[in-house]
Amino acid sequence: MSKYSKIIGTGSYLPKRTLTNTDLERMVDTDNEWIVERTGIENRHLVDNETVLDMAYNSAIKAIEAANIVATDIELIIVATSTQDSVMPSTACYLQERLGIKVAKGAFDMQAACSGFVYALSVADSMIKNNLAKNALIIGVDAMSRIIDYTDRGTCILFGDGAGAVVLSASDEPGILASRIYSDGSYTSILNCDANIAAGKVNGNPYLQMDGQAVFKFAVKALTKVAKELVNDAGCNLEDVDWIVPHQANTRILEAVSKTLDFPVEKVIQTVKYHGNTSAASIPLALDTAVKDNTIKHGDLLLLKGVGAGFTWGGLLVRF
């Protein structure tokens, strides 16, 4: 069995089309000051003629290049998404084809909403440590604009589209030191998109519905608890963590968790200002941004954590 799994490359992608707060002022009853005060978001990127597969592919090739390997070295592909292009096959299988990987030891999608990347990374870690793969490609990607009602001020200001990817590889060096994932299905009503396809028709509400206050309270509690659990599992303290890389929901949640943990907010990676809540893409997007601008360096201890519809939540403690 492999002793560790380690992130050896990161990549990300944002669509070219943007939706600013000024744009939203012309679409719905809101204004820039109100949005920034409550969310910290100034801009979002939206797909135009692009697909979820396109975004996943563009982030993947960057992560593979950063890892200094070739696509055919990848043995496992996990794509975390809630907005796949088709019912089947999986986005991961389409991506495998586009990358030119003839046979893999597994390619599948992970649906855990905004927690999807954390779930996928945890699963890949377990598979690598059990010698089921040596190199894994894990992608978080969502086109949230597909399921957003742009007349609903409570949701349309929050979400954007994008993708982020990592290559996780078997290693003799410490990488992922601890991981935890959770779910509680009794909270399905506070955040959902309940549409489905049957008999050639879309049934249910095709737009995301959210109880913002309930989500906020749950997220702060869950993210605080899992952070404490992870450092305890790894036998260290929060003071040992160099950077927290959280799900980029909005700045109020990030600041509330930081305050509850008594963790310096300046050591929390925040990119939500530039792209909004990109669901499963937000953690790898933030990670890649911080790696590329040299904020996160080799050897840093990172705490990755996310929470999403389901409700699902979890995190990982990672030596980068």
N, C-alpha and C positions, 0 to 999 in steps of 0.2 A: 504493500500500500504506500502511496505517496504521503510523505510527512506533512506537506503543506500545499496550498494552492496560492498563487501570487498574481496580482494584476501586473501585466508587463506592457500594456499599451492601452491608450484611451483615444476616443474620437467622438466627434459630435457634428450635427448638421442642423441648420435652421433654414426654412424656406425664405426666399427673397422678399416675398410680399409681406408688408407690415401693416399693423393696425394700431395706431397710436391713440392716446386718450383724446386727443383733439378730434380724431376720426369718430370716436365713439360719442362725442358730444353732439355730433350731427345725426346720430342714429337712435339714441335713447336718452331719457331724462337723467343726465349725469354731467359732471364736469371734471376737468383734470385734477383740481385741488381735492375734490371729494374722493376720487379714485386713489390718488397717491397717499392721502391721509389714512385710508382704510386698508390699503393693500400693498403700497409701495411699488406698484406696477406702473410703468410708463409706456411700455411697448409690447406687442405680441407679433409673432410671425405666423402666417397662415399659408396653408397649401393653396395653390392655384390649379395648375395642371399636373401637380405632382401627386404621387400616391404614398401610402405608408411604406410600401416596399422601396420606393425611390429614396425616402429619407433614411430608412434602415440601411440600405446599401451604401449611401454616401457616408454615413457615420462609421459603418463597418470597415470600409477600405482605409479610412484614416486610422482606425485603431489597429488594424493589421499592419499597416505601414509603420506605425509608432512602435509596435511590438517587434519589428525587424524579422518578421516571418512572412511566408507567402500564404495565400488563401487555402491552398491544399493541405497546409499543416493543421488546419482546423478540423477537429473531430466531433465537436458538439456545438450545436447552435440553439440558443434559447432566445426567443423574441418575446419580450414583455409588452403587451399592447391590449387595449380595450376597443380599438378602432380599426381592426384588420380590414383589408380591402375586400375580402370575400369570406364566405362561410367556411369553405374548405378548398384546397388544402391550406395548411398553415402558412403564415407569412414566412416562418423559418424555412419551410421547404422551398418556397419560391426564391428566397434569398440564397439558399444553398445552390440552386440552379444558376442564379445570376453570378454568383461568385465562382462558378466552375468547379465546385466540389462534388465529385461524382458519387462517392459513398461516404456517409458520416455515421458515427455511432449513435446518432440521435439528432433530430431537428424538430422542435415543437414550440408552440406559443404558450405563454404563461399569462393568464388573465387574473390579475389581482389589483386592477385599477392602478391608483397612484403608488401602491406598494409593490407593483409588479417587478421592478428592477431588483429590489431587495429580495423578493422571493426567488427570482431567477438566479441571482448571484449565489444565494444560499444553496439552491439545488445543484448548481454547477460545482460549487465547492465540495459538496458531499460526493458527487460523482467522480471528481478528480481524485479525491482522497481515497476512494475505493477502486482506483485504477480502471475506471470505465472510460476515461478519456485523458489525454495529456494536454491538449489545447482546446479551450472553449471560447466561443464568441457569444457574449451576452449583450443584448441590445434592449434598451427601453425606447419605445417610439409610440407616439400618438398624434393623431390628427383630431384634436378635440373640437376644432371648428365644425366638424361634421355633425356633432350632436349638441351644439349650442344654439339656443334661441336668442337671436340678436335683438329681440324686443324685451328680453328679461334682464333688467339691470343687475339683478343679484348674481347672475352667472356669467353674462357676456363680457364683463370687465376683467374676469379672472383668468380665462384660459387661452392658451396658444398651442401651436403645433411645433414639433421638433423631434430630434432623435439623439441618443447618446449611446456609445458602445464601449465595452472593454474586452480585452483578451485576457483570459484567466488561464494560467498554466501551472502544471505540476512543478514543484520547486523544493529544494532542500532548505531554502531560506524561509523564515516566518513570513506569511502573507496574511491570510484571513485567520485571525486569532480566535474569534468567537462570532457566532451568529444565532439569532433568534427570530422566528416568525410566528405570528399569532393571527387568529380570526375570531370574530364574534358575530354570528349571523343575525342576532336579535336587533342589530342596528341597520338592517338593509333599507329601512324606510327613510333615513335622513340624507342619503345620497345615492341616487340610482338613475338609470336610464332603462326603462323596462320594456322597450320595444322588442319585437321578435318578428321573424318572417315565417308565415304559414300560408299554404294554399295560394302562393303568389302575391300575398298582400303583407304590408307592414301593420302589425297589430301592436297596440299600446302606444305610449308616448315616446316619440323618437328623440326627444330632447332631454338633456340632463336636468334633473330636479335636485335641489339641495336645500337643506335647513342649515343655513350658515352658522347660526349660534350653536346649534347642537354639534355640528362638525368641529367647530373651534374648540369647544370644551373637551370633546373626546380626543382630538388630536393632541392637545397640550398634555393631557393626562397620560396618554399612551406613549408619546415620544419621550416624555420625561422618565417614565418607568423603564422603558426598554434601554435607555442610555445607561441608567444605573445598573441594570442587570448585566449588560455587556461588559462593562469595565470590571464588575465583580467576577464574572465568568473567567476573564483573562487575568485575574489577579493583579489588577492595577487600579489607579484612581482616575477620576475625571481630570485632575491636574496634569496627568501624563499625556492626555490627548492634545495633539497639536492643532487639529482642525476637526470641527463637526461639518459634515457635508449632508445636509438634510434635504428632504423633499421640499421643493420650492413652491409652497402653496401661496403664502403671502407673508409679508414682513411681520405682521402682528403675531402670527403663530410662532415664527422663528424667534422673535424677541421675547415672547411669553415663556417659551421653553427654556431659552437661555437664562432668563431671570429666575425661573423655578429651580433650575439646576445650579444656579450661581456660577455659570460658565461665562467667560467674557464674550460678549456679542461680537466683538471685533475678530474673534477666532471662529466665527460661524460663516462659512462660505455662503454668500447670497448673490444670486444672479437673477432672481425673479423679476427685478426691475426691468430687465432687458427683453424677457421673453414670456412673462406670465407663467401660469401653472401649466406645464406641459405633461402633466400626469406621469406615466412611467418613465418618460424621458428626462425628467427634471434632475434627478440625482446624477446620472452619468453626464448630463450636460454641464452641471455645475462642477463636477469633478474634472472634466476635460478642460473647461475654461480655466480653472485654478492651476491645473498642471501646465497648460500652455503659457500662462503668464508668469510661471515660476513662483507662484504663491505656495503651492504644494510641491515639496521636494522629496527625492528618494530618501527613504528612512523615516519619514513622518508617520505618526500614528494618527489614523483617521477613524472617525466614528460616522458611519453612514446609516441613515435611518429614514423611514417613510411610513406614511399612514394613508389609507384610501378606502374607497367604498367596499362594503362587505359586512362589517368593517374588517379591514385587514391592516396589519401593521407589523413592523419588525426592524431589524438593523443588523449591522455587522461592524466588528472592530477589525481594522485593516492596517497592517504595516505596509506602507507603500514602497 
